[in-house]
Structures are given as structure tokens and as C-alpha cells.
Amino acid sequence: SITKERTEVILQGTSSLDPNDPAAVWQEFDFKCKPGELRRRPCFISPYHYRLDWLMWFAAFQTYEQNEWIIHLAGKLLAQEEEALSLMATNPFAGKDPP
């Protein structure tokens, strides 16, 4: 065990014109190997880690100011850049307007 609590950074987007609207539906970008859905089987990758997923684990222990790359990643996901999307397990906005 490394920590007693499970702290995570979760990246979500919405197609709502008003993201502050309580009716806005937020959808999560899933990572390939980062822990997420509790019912999902953990991926097995040995002897290496998916670097982005590994960095996301460490980022959860700090602020976004200490991990400015998260802001850049979020911007690339919002712009639906293929290079950034290729690092994700799912794109909830595939075939739709960008979030």
C-alpha cells in the first residue's frame, strides 16, 4: 500500500454551452492504464508504465501549478488534437463537436 486514500486527477468535458448549468452532462476521458472505474480490471504492462498515466498519479498529490503540463494536455483534448487523444483509452466526443 502506498497511500490510505485514493486521490485522482480526472479530466472531463461537456458539450453544454453553459458548463455551469446544473443540467450539463460531463463525460470523462479514460486513460489506458490509470486507475479509474473500480470495476475495470487493472492493465498489466511490465516492465514499463504508460508515462502519462504514471504522471497523472503523481499529479494527484500536487496542484496544477506544480504540473502545468496538465493545463496543456486539457487544451489539446479540448481542441481534439489526435496526438493527445491517442494517449487516451476513450474519447467521449469522438464523432461529435469538441467539448
C-alpha positions as CSV (number, residue, x, y, z in Angstrom):
1,S,0.0,0.0,0.0
2,I,1.3,3.4,-0.9
3,T,-1.4,5.7,0.5
4,K,-4.6,5.2,2.6
5,E,-6.7,7.4,0.3
6,R,-7.1,7.3,-3.5
7,T,-6.6,10.8,-4.9
8,E,-7.0,11.2,-8.6
9,V,-7.0,13.8,-11.3
10,I,-10.0,13.3,-13.6
11,L,-10.3,15.1,-17.0
12,Q,-13.8,15.7,-18.1
13,G,-15.5,17.7,-20.8
14,T,-19.0,18.8,-21.7
15,S,-20.9,19.7,-24.8
16,S,-23.1,22.1,-22.9
17,L,-23.0,25.7,-24.0
18,D,-23.0,26.6,-20.3
19,P,-20.7,24.4,-18.3
20,N,-22.1,25.9,-15.1
21,D,-25.6,24.7,-15.9
22,P,-26.6,22.0,-13.4
23,A,-28.1,20.0,-16.3
24,A,-24.7,20.0,-18.1
25,V,-23.5,16.4,-18.7
26,W,-19.8,15.9,-18.1
27,Q,-18.0,13.0,-19.7
28,E,-14.7,11.6,-18.6
29,F,-11.6,10.9,-20.8
30,D,-10.4,7.5,-19.7
31,F,-6.8,6.7,-19.6
32,K,-5.3,3.4,-20.8
33,C,-3.8,2.3,-17.5
34,K,-4.5,4.9,-14.9
35,P,-6.8,3.6,-12.2
36,G,-10.3,4.7,-12.8
37,E,-13.5,2.7,-12.9
38,L,-13.4,0.5,-9.8
39,R,-14.9,-2.5,-11.7
40,R,-12.4,-2.4,-14.5
41,R,-9.6,-4.9,-14.4
42,P,-6.2,-3.2,-14.0
43,C,-4.0,-3.3,-17.0
44,F,-0.8,-5.3,-16.9
45,I,2.2,-3.7,-18.5
46,S,5.6,-5.0,-17.5
47,P,8.3,-3.9,-17.1
48,Y,7.2,-0.4,-18.2
49,H,4.4,2.1,-17.3
50,Y,2.3,4.3,-19.6
51,R,4.1,7.5,-18.8
52,L,1.1,9.8,-18.9
53,D,-0.9,7.5,-16.7
54,W,2.0,7.4,-14.3
55,L,2.4,11.2,-14.2
56,M,-1.3,11.6,-13.5
57,W,-0.9,9.5,-10.4
58,F,1.8,11.9,-9.1
59,A,-0.1,15.0,-10.2
60,A,-2.9,14.0,-7.9
61,F,-0.6,14.7,-4.9
62,Q,0.1,18.3,-6.1
63,T,-1.6,21.3,-7.5
64,Y,-2.0,22.2,-11.2
65,E,0.5,25.0,-10.7
66,Q,3.1,22.3,-9.9
67,N,2.1,20.4,-13.0
68,E,1.5,22.9,-15.7
69,W,1.6,20.2,-18.4
70,I,-2.0,19.2,-17.3
71,I,-3.3,22.5,-18.5
72,H,-1.6,22.0,-21.8
73,L,-3.0,18.4,-22.0
74,A,-6.5,19.7,-21.3
75,G,-6.2,22.3,-24.0
76,K,-5.1,19.7,-26.5
77,L,-8.0,17.4,-25.5
78,L,-10.4,20.4,-25.9
79,A,-9.0,21.0,-29.4
80,Q,-9.4,17.3,-30.2
81,E,-5.8,17.0,-31.2
82,E,-5.1,13.5,-32.5
83,E,-1.7,13.2,-30.8
84,A,-3.2,13.9,-27.3
85,L,-6.3,11.7,-28.0
86,S,-4.0,8.8,-28.9
87,L,-2.8,8.8,-25.3
88,M,-6.3,8.2,-24.0
89,A,-8.2,4.9,-23.9
90,T,-11.5,6.6,-24.9
91,N,-12.7,9.9,-26.4
92,P,-16.2,10.6,-25.3
93,F,-16.5,13.2,-28.0
94,A,-15.5,11.1,-31.0
95,G,-17.7,12.0,-34.0
96,K,-19.2,14.9,-32.1
97,D,-18.4,18.6,-31.7
98,P,-15.4,19.3,-29.5
99,P,-16.2,19.8,-25.8
